[in-house]
Amino acid sequence: MNEGRTFFAHLLDFLPKYEFDKCVARYQGNFRAHNLPNYKHFLVLTFA
């Protein structure tokens, strides 16, 4: 039985959301992204 955090949660600790947002703003990553923001897309690909 799992009594702690999942591996996915530990993996996401290596890249905080504010660091990811800084990179997206720097390279204009959300330009023309209408349906799925970059952070959610990142989470989906990381989980897969």
mmCIF entry with sequence, helices, sheets and N, C-alpha, C, O atoms, coordinates in Angstrom:
data_MODEL
# 
_entry.id   MODEL 
# 
_entity.id                         1 
_entity.type                       polymer 
_entity.pdbx_number_of_molecules   1 
# 
_entity_poly.entity_id                      1 
_entity_poly.type                           'polypeptide(L)' 
_entity_poly.nstd_linkage                   no 
_entity_poly.nstd_monomer                   no 
_entity_poly.pdbx_seq_one_letter_code       MNEGRTFFAHLLDFLPKYEFDKCVARYQGNFRAHNLPNYKHFLVLTFA 
_entity_poly.pdbx_seq_one_letter_code_can   MNEGRTFFAHLLDFLPKYEFDKCVARYQGNFRAHNLPNYKHFLVLTFA 
_entity_poly.pdbx_strand_id                 A 
# 
loop_
_entity_poly_seq.entity_id 
_entity_poly_seq.num 
_entity_poly_seq.mon_id 
_entity_poly_seq.hetero 
1 1  MET n 
1 2  ASN n 
1 3  GLU n 
1 4  GLY n 
1 5  ARG n 
1 6  THR n 
1 7  PHE n 
1 8  PHE n 
1 9  ALA n 
1 10 HIS n 
1 11 LEU n 
1 12 LEU n 
1 13 ASP n 
1 14 PHE n 
1 15 LEU n 
1 16 PRO n 
1 17 LYS n 
1 18 TYR n 
1 19 GLU n 
1 20 PHE n 
1 21 ASP n 
1 22 LYS n 
1 23 CYS n 
1 24 VAL n 
1 25 ALA n 
1 26 ARG n 
1 27 TYR n 
1 28 GLN n 
1 29 GLY n 
1 30 ASN n 
1 31 PHE n 
1 32 ARG n 
1 33 ALA n 
1 34 HIS n 
1 35 ASN n 
1 36 LEU n 
1 37 PRO n 
1 38 ASN n 
1 39 TYR n 
1 40 LYS n 
1 41 HIS n 
1 42 PHE n 
1 43 LEU n 
1 44 VAL n 
1 45 LEU n 
1 46 THR n 
1 47 PHE n 
1 48 ALA n 
# 
_struct_asym.id          A 
_struct_asym.entity_id   1 
# 
loop_
_struct_conf.conf_type_id 
_struct_conf.id 
_struct_conf.pdbx_PDB_helix_id 
_struct_conf.beg_label_comp_id 
_struct_conf.beg_label_asym_id 
_struct_conf.beg_label_seq_id 
_struct_conf.pdbx_beg_PDB_ins_code 
_struct_conf.end_label_comp_id 
_struct_conf.end_label_asym_id 
_struct_conf.end_label_seq_id 
_struct_conf.pdbx_end_PDB_ins_code 
_struct_conf.beg_auth_comp_id 
_struct_conf.beg_auth_asym_id 
_struct_conf.beg_auth_seq_id 
_struct_conf.end_auth_comp_id 
_struct_conf.end_auth_asym_id 
_struct_conf.end_auth_seq_id 
_struct_conf.pdbx_PDB_helix_class 
_struct_conf.details 
_struct_conf.pdbx_PDB_helix_length 
HELX_P HELX_P1 AA1 PHE A 7  ? LEU A 12 ? PHE A 7  LEU A 12 1 ? 6  
HELX_P HELX_P2 AA2 LYS A 17 ? ARG A 26 ? LYS A 17 ARG A 26 1 ? 10 
HELX_P HELX_P3 AA3 ASN A 38 ? PHE A 47 ? ASN A 38 PHE A 47 1 ? 10 
# 
_struct_conf_type.id          HELX_P 
_struct_conf_type.criteria    ? 
_struct_conf_type.reference   ? 
# 
loop_
_atom_site.group_PDB 
_atom_site.id 
_atom_site.type_symbol 
_atom_site.label_atom_id 
_atom_site.label_alt_id 
_atom_site.label_comp_id 
_atom_site.label_asym_id 
_atom_site.label_entity_id 
_atom_site.label_seq_id 
_atom_site.pdbx_PDB_ins_code 
_atom_site.Cartn_x 
_atom_site.Cartn_y 
_atom_site.Cartn_z 
_atom_site.occupancy 
_atom_site.B_iso_or_equiv 
_atom_site.pdbx_formal_charge 
_atom_site.auth_seq_id 
_atom_site.auth_comp_id 
_atom_site.auth_asym_id 
_atom_site.auth_atom_id 
_atom_site.pdbx_PDB_model_num 
ATOM 1   N N  . MET A 1 1  ? 0.832  -1.172 0.000   1.00 0.00 ? 1  MET A N  1 
ATOM 2   C CA . MET A 1 1  ? 0.000  0.000  0.000   1.00 0.00 ? 1  MET A CA 1 
ATOM 3   C C  . MET A 1 1  ? 0.887  1.249  0.000   1.00 0.00 ? 1  MET A C  1 
ATOM 4   O O  . MET A 1 1  ? 1.889  1.313  0.712   1.00 0.00 ? 1  MET A O  1 
ATOM 5   N N  . ASN A 1 2  ? 0.505  2.228  -0.801  1.00 0.00 ? 2  ASN A N  1 
ATOM 6   C CA . ASN A 1 2  ? 1.266  3.467  -0.908  1.00 0.00 ? 2  ASN A CA 1 
ATOM 7   C C  . ASN A 1 2  ? 0.952  4.375  0.277   1.00 0.00 ? 2  ASN A C  1 
ATOM 8   O O  . ASN A 1 2  ? -0.200 4.741  0.510   1.00 0.00 ? 2  ASN A O  1 
ATOM 9   N N  . GLU A 1 3  ? 1.988  4.728  1.013   1.00 0.00 ? 3  GLU A N  1 
ATOM 10  C CA . GLU A 1 3  ? 1.803  5.594  2.176   1.00 0.00 ? 3  GLU A CA 1 
ATOM 11  C C  . GLU A 1 3  ? 2.418  6.970  1.984   1.00 0.00 ? 3  GLU A C  1 
ATOM 12  O O  . GLU A 1 3  ? 2.353  7.808  2.883   1.00 0.00 ? 3  GLU A O  1 
ATOM 13  N N  . GLY A 1 4  ? 3.012  7.211  0.825   1.00 0.00 ? 4  GLY A N  1 
ATOM 14  C CA . GLY A 1 4  ? 3.649  8.502  0.592   1.00 0.00 ? 4  GLY A CA 1 
ATOM 15  C C  . GLY A 1 4  ? 3.240  9.081  -0.739  1.00 0.00 ? 4  GLY A C  1 
ATOM 16  O O  . GLY A 1 4  ? 2.165  8.793  -1.264  1.00 0.00 ? 4  GLY A O  1 
ATOM 17  N N  . ARG A 1 5  ? 4.109  9.892  -1.266  1.00 0.00 ? 5  ARG A N  1 
ATOM 18  C CA . ARG A 1 5  ? 3.833  10.522 -2.549  1.00 0.00 ? 5  ARG A CA 1 
ATOM 19  C C  . ARG A 1 5  ? 4.181  9.585  -3.692  1.00 0.00 ? 5  ARG A C  1 
ATOM 20  O O  . ARG A 1 5  ? 4.986  8.666  -3.538  1.00 0.00 ? 5  ARG A O  1 
ATOM 21  N N  . THR A 1 6  ? 3.569  9.826  -4.827  1.00 0.00 ? 6  THR A N  1 
ATOM 22  C CA . THR A 1 6  ? 3.818  8.978  -5.986  1.00 0.00 ? 6  THR A CA 1 
ATOM 23  C C  . THR A 1 6  ? 5.140  9.374  -6.644  1.00 0.00 ? 6  THR A C  1 
ATOM 24  O O  . THR A 1 6  ? 5.707  10.431 -6.364  1.00 0.00 ? 6  THR A O  1 
ATOM 25  N N  . PHE A 1 7  ? 5.606  8.501  -7.517  1.00 0.00 ? 7  PHE A N  1 
ATOM 26  C CA . PHE A 1 7  ? 6.829  8.785  -8.270  1.00 0.00 ? 7  PHE A CA 1 
ATOM 27  C C  . PHE A 1 7  ? 6.648  10.015 -9.156  1.00 0.00 ? 7  PHE A C  1 
ATOM 28  O O  . PHE A 1 7  ? 7.575  10.807 -9.322  1.00 0.00 ? 7  PHE A O  1 
ATOM 29  N N  . PHE A 1 8  ? 5.461  10.172 -9.719  1.00 0.00 ? 8  PHE A N  1 
ATOM 30  C CA . PHE A 1 8  ? 5.150  11.312 -10.576 1.00 0.00 ? 8  PHE A CA 1 
ATOM 31  C C  . PHE A 1 8  ? 5.282  12.625 -9.796  1.00 0.00 ? 8  PHE A C  1 
ATOM 32  O O  . PHE A 1 8  ? 5.803  13.604 -10.330 1.00 0.00 ? 8  PHE A O  1 
ATOM 33  N N  . ALA A 1 9  ? 4.832  12.659 -8.577  1.00 0.00 ? 9  ALA A N  1 
ATOM 34  C CA . ALA A 1 9  ? 4.951  13.857 -7.743  1.00 0.00 ? 9  ALA A CA 1 
ATOM 35  C C  . ALA A 1 9  ? 6.411  14.172 -7.439  1.00 0.00 ? 9  ALA A C  1 
ATOM 36  O O  . ALA A 1 9  ? 6.802  15.339 -7.435  1.00 0.00 ? 9  ALA A O  1 
ATOM 37  N N  . HIS A 1 10 ? 7.214  13.155 -7.188  1.00 0.00 ? 10 HIS A N  1 
ATOM 38  C CA . HIS A 1 10 ? 8.641  13.361 -6.950  1.00 0.00 ? 10 HIS A CA 1 
ATOM 39  C C  . HIS A 1 10 ? 9.321  13.872 -8.210  1.00 0.00 ? 10 HIS A C  1 
ATOM 40  O O  . HIS A 1 10 ? 10.207 14.724 -8.135  1.00 0.00 ? 10 HIS A O  1 
ATOM 41  N N  . LEU A 1 11 ? 8.925  13.370 -9.342  1.00 0.00 ? 11 LEU A N  1 
ATOM 42  C CA . LEU A 1 11 ? 9.509  13.785 -10.607 1.00 0.00 ? 11 LEU A CA 1 
ATOM 43  C C  . LEU A 1 11 ? 9.211  15.253 -10.899 1.00 0.00 ? 11 LEU A C  1 
ATOM 44  O O  . LEU A 1 11 ? 10.067 15.968 -11.419 1.00 0.00 ? 11 LEU A O  1 
ATOM 45  N N  . LEU A 1 12 ? 8.012  15.702 -10.571 1.00 0.00 ? 12 LEU A N  1 
ATOM 46  C CA . LEU A 1 12 ? 7.644  17.089 -10.826 1.00 0.00 ? 12 LEU A CA 1 
ATOM 47  C C  . LEU A 1 12 ? 8.345  18.065 -9.884  1.00 0.00 ? 12 LEU A C  1 
ATOM 48  O O  . LEU A 1 12 ? 8.368  19.265 -10.158 1.00 0.00 ? 12 LEU A O  1 
ATOM 49  N N  . ASP A 1 13 ? 8.907  17.588 -8.798  1.00 0.00 ? 13 ASP A N  1 
ATOM 50  C CA . ASP A 1 13 ? 9.645  18.458 -7.884  1.00 0.00 ? 13 ASP A CA 1 
ATOM 51  C C  . ASP A 1 13 ? 10.934 18.980 -8.502  1.00 0.00 ? 13 ASP A C  1 
ATOM 52  O O  . ASP A 1 13 ? 11.457 20.002 -8.057  1.00 0.00 ? 13 ASP A O  1 
ATOM 53  N N  . PHE A 1 14 ? 11.453 18.302 -9.515  1.00 0.00 ? 14 PHE A N  1 
ATOM 54  C CA . PHE A 1 14 ? 12.699 18.732 -10.132 1.00 0.00 ? 14 PHE A CA 1 
ATOM 55  C C  . PHE A 1 14 ? 12.526 19.976 -10.998 1.00 0.00 ? 14 PHE A C  1 
ATOM 56  O O  . PHE A 1 14 ? 13.497 20.692 -11.243 1.00 0.00 ? 14 PHE A O  1 
ATOM 57  N N  . LEU A 1 15 ? 11.317 20.245 -11.463 1.00 0.00 ? 15 LEU A N  1 
ATOM 58  C CA . LEU A 1 15 ? 11.056 21.442 -12.265 1.00 0.00 ? 15 LEU A CA 1 
ATOM 59  C C  . LEU A 1 15 ? 9.838  22.161 -11.699 1.00 0.00 ? 15 LEU A C  1 
ATOM 60  O O  . LEU A 1 15 ? 8.702  21.818 -12.025 1.00 0.00 ? 15 LEU A O  1 
ATOM 61  N N  . PRO A 1 16 ? 10.077 23.163 -10.849 1.00 0.00 ? 16 PRO A N  1 
ATOM 62  C CA . PRO A 1 16 ? 8.948  23.903 -10.275 1.00 0.00 ? 16 PRO A CA 1 
ATOM 63  C C  . PRO A 1 16 ? 8.154  24.630 -11.364 1.00 0.00 ? 16 PRO A C  1 
ATOM 64  O O  . PRO A 1 16 ? 8.693  24.961 -12.420 1.00 0.00 ? 16 PRO A O  1 
ATOM 65  N N  . LYS A 1 17 ? 6.888  24.870 -11.098 1.00 0.00 ? 17 LYS A N  1 
ATOM 66  C CA . LYS A 1 17 ? 6.016  25.494 -12.090 1.00 0.00 ? 17 LYS A CA 1 
ATOM 67  C C  . LYS A 1 17 ? 6.470  26.900 -12.451 1.00 0.00 ? 17 LYS A C  1 
ATOM 68  O O  . LYS A 1 17 ? 6.347  27.303 -13.607 1.00 0.00 ? 17 LYS A O  1 
ATOM 69  N N  . TYR A 1 18 ? 6.986  27.646 -11.500 1.00 0.00 ? 18 TYR A N  1 
ATOM 70  C CA . TYR A 1 18 ? 7.422  29.005 -11.819 1.00 0.00 ? 18 TYR A CA 1 
ATOM 71  C C  . TYR A 1 18 ? 8.623  28.997 -12.765 1.00 0.00 ? 18 TYR A C  1 
ATOM 72  O O  . TYR A 1 18 ? 8.751  29.899 -13.593 1.00 0.00 ? 18 TYR A O  1 
ATOM 73  N N  . GLU A 1 19 ? 9.505  28.001 -12.660 1.00 0.00 ? 19 GLU A N  1 
ATOM 74  C CA . GLU A 1 19 ? 10.622 27.884 -13.597 1.00 0.00 ? 19 GLU A CA 1 
ATOM 75  C C  . GLU A 1 19 ? 10.113 27.536 -14.999 1.00 0.00 ? 19 GLU A C  1 
ATOM 76  O O  . GLU A 1 19 ? 10.599 28.064 -15.999 1.00 0.00 ? 19 GLU A O  1 
ATOM 77  N N  . PHE A 1 20 ? 9.142  26.652 -15.049 1.00 0.00 ? 20 PHE A N  1 
ATOM 78  C CA . PHE A 1 20 ? 8.552  26.293 -16.333 1.00 0.00 ? 20 PHE A CA 1 
ATOM 79  C C  . PHE A 1 20 ? 7.873  27.504 -16.955 1.00 0.00 ? 20 PHE A C  1 
ATOM 80  O O  . PHE A 1 20 ? 8.004  27.739 -18.156 1.00 0.00 ? 20 PHE A O  1 
ATOM 81  N N  . ASP A 1 21 ? 7.145  28.277 -16.144 1.00 0.00 ? 21 ASP A N  1 
ATOM 82  C CA . ASP A 1 21 ? 6.469  29.474 -16.646 1.00 0.00 ? 21 ASP A CA 1 
ATOM 83  C C  . ASP A 1 21 ? 7.457  30.521 -17.149 1.00 0.00 ? 21 ASP A C  1 
ATOM 84  O O  . ASP A 1 21 ? 7.175  31.223 -18.121 1.00 0.00 ? 21 ASP A O  1 
ATOM 85  N N  . LYS A 1 22 ? 8.621  30.630 -16.491 1.00 0.00 ? 22 LYS A N  1 
ATOM 86  C CA . LYS A 1 22 ? 9.640  31.557 -16.968 1.00 0.00 ? 22 LYS A CA 1 
ATOM 87  C C  . LYS A 1 22 ? 10.151 31.158 -18.345 1.00 0.00 ? 22 LYS A C  1 
ATOM 88  O O  . LYS A 1 22 ? 10.357 32.018 -19.202 1.00 0.00 ? 22 LYS A O  1 
ATOM 89  N N  . CYS A 1 23 ? 10.356 29.876 -18.563 1.00 0.00 ? 23 CYS A N  1 
ATOM 90  C CA . CYS A 1 23 ? 10.815 29.389 -19.871 1.00 0.00 ? 23 CYS A CA 1 
ATOM 91  C C  . CYS A 1 23 ? 9.753  29.606 -20.944 1.00 0.00 ? 23 CYS A C  1 
ATOM 92  O O  . CYS A 1 23 ? 10.073 29.986 -22.071 1.00 0.00 ? 23 CYS A O  1 
ATOM 93  N N  . VAL A 1 24 ? 8.499  29.366 -20.598 1.00 0.00 ? 24 VAL A N  1 
ATOM 94  C CA . VAL A 1 24 ? 7.409  29.573 -21.561 1.00 0.00 ? 24 VAL A CA 1 
ATOM 95  C C  . VAL A 1 24 ? 7.311  31.040 -21.937 1.00 0.00 ? 24 VAL A C  1 
ATOM 96  O O  . VAL A 1 24 ? 7.129  31.366 -23.110 1.00 0.00 ? 24 VAL A O  1 
ATOM 97  N N  . ALA A 1 25 ? 7.427  31.927 -20.960 1.00 0.00 ? 25 ALA A N  1 
ATOM 98  C CA . ALA A 1 25 ? 7.352  33.364 -21.245 1.00 0.00 ? 25 ALA A CA 1 
ATOM 99  C C  . ALA A 1 25 ? 8.544  33.827 -22.069 1.00 0.00 ? 25 ALA A C  1 
ATOM 100 O O  . ALA A 1 25 ? 8.407  34.669 -22.956 1.00 0.00 ? 25 ALA A O  1 
ATOM 101 N N  . ARG A 1 26 ? 9.700  33.276 -21.772 1.00 0.00 ? 26 ARG A N  1 
ATOM 102 C CA . ARG A 1 26 ? 10.909 33.688 -22.494 1.00 0.00 ? 26 ARG A CA 1 
ATOM 103 C C  . ARG A 1 26 ? 10.850 33.316 -23.967 1.00 0.00 ? 26 ARG A C  1 
ATOM 104 O O  . ARG A 1 26 ? 11.254 34.100 -24.826 1.00 0.00 ? 26 ARG A O  1 
ATOM 105 N N  . TYR A 1 27 ? 10.350 32.125 -24.261 1.00 0.00 ? 27 TYR A N  1 
ATOM 106 C CA . TYR A 1 27 ? 10.309 31.649 -25.642 1.00 0.00 ? 27 TYR A CA 1 
ATOM 107 C C  . TYR A 1 27 ? 8.923  31.738 -26.270 1.00 0.00 ? 27 TYR A C  1 
ATOM 108 O O  . TYR A 1 27 ? 8.695  31.182 -27.345 1.00 0.00 ? 27 TYR A O  1 
ATOM 109 N N  . GLN A 1 28 ? 7.994  32.433 -25.609 1.00 0.00 ? 28 GLN A N  1 
ATOM 110 C CA . GLN A 1 28 ? 6.625  32.637 -26.092 1.00 0.00 ? 28 GLN A CA 1 
ATOM 111 C C  . GLN A 1 28 ? 5.984  31.302 -26.468 1.00 0.00 ? 28 GLN A C  1 
ATOM 112 O O  . GLN A 1 28 ? 5.458  31.142 -27.569 1.00 0.00 ? 28 GLN A O  1 
ATOM 113 N N  . GLY A 1 29 ? 6.035  30.368 -25.554 1.00 0.00 ? 29 GLY A N  1 
ATOM 114 C CA . GLY A 1 29 ? 5.546  29.014 -25.811 1.00 0.00 ? 29 GLY A CA 1 
ATOM 115 C C  . GLY A 1 29 ? 4.037  28.886 -25.894 1.00 0.00 ? 29 GLY A C  1 
ATOM 116 O O  . GLY A 1 29 ? 3.540  27.957 -26.531 1.00 0.00 ? 29 GLY A O  1 
ATOM 117 N N  . ASN A 1 30 ? 3.292  29.788 -25.271 1.00 0.00 ? 30 ASN A N  1 
ATOM 118 C CA . ASN A 1 30 ? 1.832  29.691 -25.314 1.00 0.00 ? 30 ASN A CA 1 
ATOM 119 C C  . ASN A 1 30 ? 1.234  30.414 -26.517 1.00 0.00 ? 30 ASN A C  1 
ATOM 120 O O  . ASN A 1 30 ? 0.013  30.531 -26.619 1.00 0.00 ? 30 ASN A O  1 
ATOM 121 N N  . PHE A 1 31 ? 2.064  30.894 -27.416 1.00 0.00 ? 31 PHE A N  1 
ATOM 122 C CA . PHE A 1 31 ? 1.576  31.577 -28.611 1.00 0.00 ? 31 PHE A CA 1 
ATOM 123 C C  . PHE A 1 31 ? 0.796  30.586 -29.467 1.00 0.00 ? 31 PHE A C  1 
ATOM 124 O O  . PHE A 1 31 ? 1.323  29.547 -29.864 1.00 0.00 ? 31 PHE A O  1 
ATOM 125 N N  . ARG A 1 32 ? -0.447 30.912 -29.746 1.00 0.00 ? 32 ARG A N  1 
ATOM 126 C CA . ARG A 1 32 ? -1.355 30.103 -30.560 1.00 0.00 ? 32 ARG A CA 1 
ATOM 127 C C  . ARG A 1 32 ? -1.761 28.787 -29.896 1.00 0.00 ? 32 ARG A C  1 
ATOM 128 O O  . ARG A 1 32 ? -2.236 27.876 -30.575 1.00 0.00 ? 32 ARG A O  1 
ATOM 129 N N  . ALA A 1 33 ? -1.584 28.678 -28.601 1.00 0.00 ? 33 ALA A N  1 
ATOM 130 C CA . ALA A 1 33 ? -2.041 27.490 -27.885 1.00 0.00 ? 33 ALA A CA 1 
ATOM 131 C C  . ALA A 1 33 ? -3.446 27.781 -27.352 1.00 0.00 ? 33 ALA A C  1 
ATOM 132 O O  . ALA A 1 33 ? -3.599 28.494 -26.360 1.00 0.00 ? 33 ALA A O  1 
ATOM 133 N N  . HIS A 1 34 ? -4.456 27.239 -28.001 1.00 0.00 ? 34 HIS A N  1 
ATOM 134 C CA . HIS A 1 34 ? -5.831 27.560 -27.637 1.00 0.00 ? 34 HIS A CA 1 
ATOM 135 C C  . HIS A 1 34 ? -6.468 26.499 -26.733 1.00 0.00 ? 34 HIS A C  1 
ATOM 136 O O  . HIS A 1 34 ? -7.174 26.842 -25.785 1.00 0.00 ? 34 HIS A O  1 
ATOM 137 N N  . ASN A 1 35 ? -6.230 25.246 -27.011 1.00 0.00 ? 35 ASN A N  1 
ATOM 138 C CA . ASN A 1 35 ? -6.948 24.181 -26.307 1.00 0.00 ? 35 ASN A CA 1 
ATOM 139 C C  . ASN A 1 35 ? -6.211 23.648 -25.083 1.00 0.00 ? 35 ASN A C  1 
ATOM 140 O O  . ASN A 1 35 ? -6.838 23.325 -24.074 1.00 0.00 ? 35 ASN A O  1 
ATOM 141 N N  . LEU A 1 36 ? -4.906 23.554 -25.163 1.00 0.00 ? 36 LEU A N  1 
ATOM 142 C CA . LEU A 1 36 ? -4.140 22.922 -24.091 1.00 0.00 ? 36 LEU A CA 1 
ATOM 143 C C  . LEU A 1 36 ? -2.914 23.774 -23.773 1.00 0.00 ? 36 LEU A C  1 
ATOM 144 O O  . LEU A 1 36 ? -1.997 23.855 -24.589 1.00 0.00 ? 36 LEU A O  1 
ATOM 145 N N  . PRO A 1 37 ? -2.883 24.406 -22.607 1.00 0.00 ? 37 PRO A N  1 
ATOM 146 C CA . PRO A 1 37 ? -1.703 25.209 -22.239 1.00 0.00 ? 37 PRO A CA 1 
ATOM 147 C C  . PRO A 1 37 ? -0.454 24.333 -22.140 1.00 0.00 ? 37 PRO A C  1 
ATOM 148 O O  . PRO A 1 37 ? -0.549 23.116 -21.983 1.00 0.00 ? 37 PRO A O  1 
ATOM 149 N N  . ASN A 1 38 ? 0.691  24.953 -22.232 1.00 0.00 ? 38 ASN A N  1 
ATOM 150 C CA . ASN A 1 38 ? 1.962  24.219 -22.259 1.00 0.00 ? 38 ASN A CA 1 
ATOM 151 C C  . ASN A 1 38 ? 2.207  23.405 -21.000 1.00 0.00 ? 38 ASN A C  1 
ATOM 152 O O  . ASN A 1 38 ? 2.715  22.287 -21.082 1.00 0.00 ? 38 ASN A O  1 
ATOM 153 N N  . TYR A 1 39 ? 1.856  23.941 -19.835 1.00 0.00 ? 39 TYR A N  1 
ATOM 154 C CA . TYR A 1 39 ? 2.133  23.197 -18.603 1.00 0.00 ? 39 TYR A CA 1 
ATOM 155 C C  . TYR A 1 39 ? 1.307  21.913 -18.527 1.00 0.00 ? 39 TYR A C  1 
ATOM 156 O O  . TYR A 1 39 ? 1.812  20.871 -18.111 1.00 0.00 ? 39 TYR A O  1 
ATOM 157 N N  . LYS A 1 40 ? 0.054  21.989 -18.924 1.00 0.00 ? 40 LYS A N  1 
ATOM 158 C CA . LYS A 1 40 ? -0.775 20.780 -18.920 1.00 0.00 ? 40 LYS A CA 1 
ATOM 159 C C  . LYS A 1 40 ? -0.274 19.776 -19.949 1.00 0.00 ? 40 LYS A C  1 
ATOM 160 O O  . LYS A 1 40 ? -0.301 18.569 -19.708 1.00 0.00 ? 40 LYS A O  1 
ATOM 161 N N  . HIS A 1 41 ? 0.176  20.266 -21.080 1.00 0.00 ? 41 HIS A N  1 
ATOM 162 C CA . HIS A 1 41 ? 0.743  19.384 -22.106 1.00 0.00 ? 41 HIS A CA 1 
ATOM 163 C C  . HIS A 1 41 ? 2.004  18.706 -21.575 1.00 0.00 ? 41 HIS A C  1 
ATOM 164 O O  . HIS A 1 41 ? 2.220  17.515 -21.801 1.00 0.00 ? 41 HIS A O  1 
ATOM 165 N N  . PHE A 1 42 ? 2.825  19.468 -20.874 1.00 0.00 ? 42 PHE A N  1 
ATOM 166 C CA . PHE A 1 42 ? 4.032  18.918 -20.246 1.00 0.00 ? 42 PHE A CA 1 
ATOM 167 C C  . PHE A 1 42 ? 3.678  17.824 -19.242 1.00 0.00 ? 42 PHE A C  1 
ATOM 168 O O  . PHE A 1 42 ? 4.320  16.774 -19.209 1.00 0.00 ? 42 PHE A O  1 
ATOM 169 N N  . LEU A 1 43 ? 2.644  18.074 -18.415 1.00 0.00 ? 43 LEU A N  1 
ATOM 170 C CA . LEU A 1 43 ? 2.231  17.075 -17.426 1.00 0.00 ? 43 LEU A CA 1 
ATOM 171 C C  . LEU A 1 43 ? 1.745  15.794 -18.087 1.00 0.00 ? 43 LEU A C  1 
ATOM 172 O O  . LEU A 1 43 ? 2.055  14.695 -17.627 1.00 0.00 ? 43 LEU A O  1 
ATOM 173 N N  . VAL A 1 44 ? 0.990  15.935 -19.154 1.00 0.00 ? 44 VAL A N  1 
ATOM 174 C CA . VAL A 1 44 ? 0.472  14.755 -19.870 1.00 0.00 ? 44 VAL A CA 1 
ATOM 175 C C  . VAL A 1 44 ? 1.631  13.949 -20.457 1.00 0.00 ? 44 VAL A C  1 
ATOM 176 O O  . VAL A 1 44 ? 1.662  12.725 -20.326 1.00 0.00 ? 44 VAL A O  1 
ATOM 177 N N  . LEU A 1 45 ? 2.572  14.620 -21.096 1.00 0.00 ? 45 LEU A N  1 
ATOM 178 C CA . LEU A 1 45 ? 3.698  13.907 -21.700 1.00 0.00 ? 45 LEU A CA 1 
ATOM 179 C C  . LEU A 1 45 ? 4.614  13.299 -20.646 1.00 0.00 ? 45 LEU A C  1 
ATOM 180 O O  . LEU A 1 45 ? 5.177  12.226 -20.865 1.00 0.00 ? 45 LEU A O  1 
ATOM 181 N N  . THR A 1 46 ? 4.770  13.966 -19.510 1.00 0.00 ? 46 THR A N  1 
ATOM 182 C CA . THR A 1 46 ? 5.608  13.423 -18.438 1.00 0.00 ? 46 THR A CA 1 
ATOM 183 C C  . THR A 1 46 ? 4.956  12.183 -17.823 1.00 0.00 ? 46 THR A C  1 
ATOM 184 O O  . THR A 1 46 ? 5.632  11.201 -17.518 1.00 0.00 ? 46 THR A O  1 
ATOM 185 N N  . PHE A 1 47 ? 3.660  12.241 -17.649 1.00 0.00 ? 47 PHE A N  1 
ATOM 186 C CA . PHE A 1 47 ? 2.947  11.094 -17.071 1.00 0.00 ? 47 PHE A CA 1 
ATOM 187 C C  . PHE A 1 47 ? 2.967  9.896  -18.020 1.00 0.00 ? 47 PHE A C  1 
ATOM 188 O O  . PHE A 1 47 ? 3.056  8.750  -17.579 1.00 0.00 ? 47 PHE A O  1 
ATOM 189 N N  . ALA A 1 48 ? 2.886  10.165 -19.311 1.00 0.00 ? 48 ALA A N  1 
ATOM 190 C CA . ALA A 1 48 ? 2.870  9.079  -20.309 1.00 0.00 ? 48 ALA A CA 1 
ATOM 191 C C  . ALA A 1 48 ? 4.231  8.434  -20.365 1.00 0.00 ? 48 ALA A C  1 
ATOM 192 O O  . ALA A 1 48 ? 4.440  7.499  -21.138 1.00 0.00 ? 48 ALA A O  1 
# 
